[in-house]
Amino acid sequence: MIHSYAMRRREFLGGAAAAVAQPDPKNILVVTAASGDYILAAGGTLAALIREGWKVNVAQFGNDEKLSAGLSPAQTRLANVEEARAAGRLLGVADTVYMGHKSGELGYTSSTEMRQQLFGLIRHFKPKTIFIPDPYVHYQEDRDQFWTGKMAEEAWGYSGGGTFANDLTRMGFGPYGAPEVYYYAVGRPYRGGEGGDGRARFVARDIGATLEQKITAAELLHTRNRLYALQVSRRLRQPPGDDGAAAGLVREYLTELAETIGRKHGFRHGEEFNHVGGTEGIPAYVLERAVPKR
C-alpha cells in the first residue's frame, strides 16, 4: 500500500512518540537525488516557507556527474554543484549537504549507507518537516529518484527509534523522529491513484507569489538545462539553441507545470504533495483531553 512505511513508523515508535518529539522550530530538511529535482517539484513552496521564516537545508545524494552535454564527469559534477548552490541561495536555502554518490547508479549503492547518512542529518538538524521524492509515483523513469525516496522514507520512519544507527547515538546524535513528511513528484503533476491513500493526505499550495523566484532559480542550472534543451531539440529534429533558448524552454515548462497543477486545486499556479504526519499520530482521546503546557 502507498506510504506503508509511514504507517509502520507509527507502530514502531509507539504511536504518538514521533508526534511529541521536540523539533527545531520552523526547520525543514529537503532530500533530493539530483540538483534540480527539489526545485522543479517544490521550489515555489520552499521559497514561500522561507519567506515565512522557515530554515531550509538540502541533502543531495547523487553527484550529478552525468547531467551535461559534452563535459567530462568531473567537469559536469563541478558545474552542477556550483550552479545548484547558486540556485539554492536564490531560493533562500541555508545549506546543501552533498553525499557524492554516483548519479544514475543509486540502485547499486548501499541503501543502508545512504540511510545511515540521512539518519545523521535528521538527528543533527532536527527538522520539523522533511521533503522527499515520492517513490510511489507510477512509471518513474528516473530510478535515482525512486531509490532516494525509498531510502528517505525508511530513514524518516525509523530515525526516531533506537534499533538503528546506534553508532550515531554513541556520538551524541540520539534518536529523533521528524513529525511530518511531504512526498513530491518531480517534473509532473500527480496522476489519479497516486495521492491521498492510507494516512497520506493530498495537499496543494498556491505558489503564485513565488513562481518567478522558482523559475529564476531553475534557470541558473545552466548545465542541466543545456542537456534538457538538447534532448528536446533531438526529439523535434531541430538544432539546439543557446543558453537563452534553454532558459526559455525551462521557463515555459515550469509555467505550464504550475498552471496544470493549479487548475486541479483552484489556483492559477500551484504545487502538490502527499503529506503524512502532523497530529494524526496522536490518538483522538489524547487530543480531546490535552491542555496547554505551562
N, C-alpha and C positions, 0 to 999 in steps of 0.2 A: 504494500500500500504506500502511496505517496507520503513522503516525510515520516516514514515509520520510525526512524531514529529519534525524531523529536518526541514521539510518544514513549519510546523505550527509555529515553533520557529521564523522563519524569519518574518512571518506575525505579530506575537505577539510583536516582538521587533521593528517593523517598518522598515523592510528590511535590511538596512545596519548598524543598531545600534550595533549588536554584532561584526561586522567586523571591526568597527572603535574603539572598546574598546581598552584599553591600558593594555595588559597582561604583566606579569613579563617575561622578555626576556628568551627564552630557558628554560621554566619551564613546566613540564609535571605532570599531576595527573593521576594515574592509578587506576581504580576501579575494584575490584575483589571480587568474592563471597567466595573463599577459597584460602588458602595459595599458592598452586601451579598453580592455573588456569592461571594467567597472565604470569607466567614463561613458561608454556607449549606453550601458544599461541603467546607470543610477547617477550620472554626473549632475543632472539637474536637481535631483532630490538631495544629494550630498551638499551641493552648493547652497541650497536653501537652508539646510540644517546648520551649516557652518555660519551662515548669516544670523541664525537664531542663537548662536553661542556654543554649538557643539564642536568638540575637537575630534578630528578625523585622522586616523593613521591607516596606512595601507600595507598589507603583506602580500608581496608578489612572489609566486612560486616558480614561474617559468622565466628563462633568461632572455627571451625574445631574439635569439641568435638566428632565427630563420625568417624573420619578418622584414625582408628587404628585397630589392631587385638590383643585383649587380655588385653587392658588397660582400666582403668576406664575413664569416661568422663573428669574428672578433669586432670588426668594424660595425656590423649590424647591431651587435649587443650594446656597444658603447653608444651608438647614435640613439638607439631606442631608449636606453636608460636616461640619457641626458634630456631627450625630448619629453619623456614621461615625467621626469621631475619638474620640468617647466610647466607641463600641463597640470600636474598636481598642485603646484604653487598657485597657478591661476585660479583653480577651484577653491584654494584655501586649505589644502591638505597639509597637516603638520609635518608628516614624515612618511617615507616609503621604505620598508624593510625588504631587501631583495634576498631571496633564498638561493637563487642561481642554478636551479635545476634545469636541465636541457629541455627547451621547448620542443613540443612535438613528441616527446618521449616520456611524459609524466606517468603514463601507464606502466612503464618499465622501472620507474623509481619506487623505492620502498615507501609504501603508504604509511608504514609505521614511523619512518624517519620524518616524513612531512608532517604527520600528525603530532609527533613529539615537538617539532619546531613550532607548530601552531599552539600547542599546549603552553609553551613558554611565553609566547606573545600574549595569549589570552590572560595568563596569570600575571604577566608584567603590567599590561595596560589596564586590566580590569574594566573592559568596556561594558557599558550598559546594553549596547546593541552591536550585533555583528551582521555584516552583509556578506553573503556567499553566493557563488554561482549555483544555479538550481540544477542538480544532477537528474531531476525527474522530467525535464522537458523532453518532448518526443523528437526523434530524428536529429539528435545533436551531432553535427558533423565534426566539431572541434572536440576531440576526446580529451584534450588538456582541461577544458572547462568541466567536463564530466568528472574526471579523476580528482581535480581540485575541489569541486563541490562535494563529492562523496567523502573525501578525506576531511574537509572542513566541517561537514555535518557531524561526523563522528567526533571530531575534536571539540566542537561546541557541546555535543551531547554528554561527553564524559569528562571534560576538564574540571567539573565540579566534584567529581568523585575521588576516592582515594586508591582506586585499583591501579590506575595508570600513572606514568610519569613520577614514580617515587624518587628518582634521582633529582628531579626539579624540586620536590618537596624538601629534600635534604639540603639543597642550595638556597632554601628560603622562599621558593615560589610555591606556596601551598595551594591546595585545590581552590579553584574559583570557577563558578559557572555563570556565564552571562545570562541575564533574564530573557533576552529575546533575540530572534534572528530573522533577517529578511533575505529571502531567496530571490535572486534576479536572473532573468533570461537575457542573454547577450544578443543584441542586434536585431531583435524581432519582438512583436507582441506575443503574449501568451495565447495559446490556442485552446479550444474547447477541451475540457478534461484535464487541463494542466494546472489548475489552481483551486484552492479552497477545499481540498479533501481532508478528512480527518480533523485534526486540530489546526490545520493551516487555514488562515483567513486571507482571502484575496483582497488586496488593498491597492489604492492608486493615489498618486499625488499630482496636483496641478503644478507644472513647472514653467508656467508662462513667464514668471519673473526672472527665471534663471536659465532659460533655454539658450539665450545668446552667450552666456558665460560658458555653458556646457559645450556649445558648438566651437567657440573660440579656443577652448582647451583642447578639443579633439583636433582642431586644425593644426595645433602645434606638434602633433605626432607625424612629422613630415615623412619619415622613413616608412612607417607603416602605411601611410596614406598613398605614397607613391606605388607601393605594391598593390594596394586595392585598386587604384586607378588603372594600373597596367592590366590587372586581371579583368576589369570591366571592359577596357578597350579591346582586349583579345576576344572576349565574348561577342562584342559588337563589330569586330573586324574593322576597327578604326585605329588610327595612330594614337599613341598615348600623348597626353598633353604635358604641360609643365606643372610646377608646384601649385600655381594658381588654379589650374584646372582640377588638380587633385583636391585642393581645399574646397573648391566649389562643389565637387561631387559629394564630399563628406557633408557639407552644409545642407545640400538638398536631401541627402539620405537621412540625416538626423532630424531635419524639419518634418519630413514625411512620416518618419517613425513616431515622433512626438504627436503629430496630428492624428495618426491612426489610433494610437493608444488613447489619446484624449477623447476622441469620439465615442469610445466604448464607455467612458466614465463621465461624460458631460463636461469635459474641459476642452479648451482649444488645444492645449499641449499637455501631455501627461507622461508619467512613468508608472509602472505597475510591478507589484511584488507579491510573493506568498509570504505571509508573516506568521510566525509561531512564537508564542511567549506572552510577555506581559503578565497579567494576573491570572491567566487561565490555569496555571498550575496550582493555585491556592483553592482549596475546597470552598464551596459556596457558604457552608455553615460557618467557616472561619471568617470570611469577609463580612458576613452578617453581624458578627459579634466583635469585630475588630474596633479598637479605639485608637486615637492618635497617641503616639509615643511622647511622653512628657520628658 
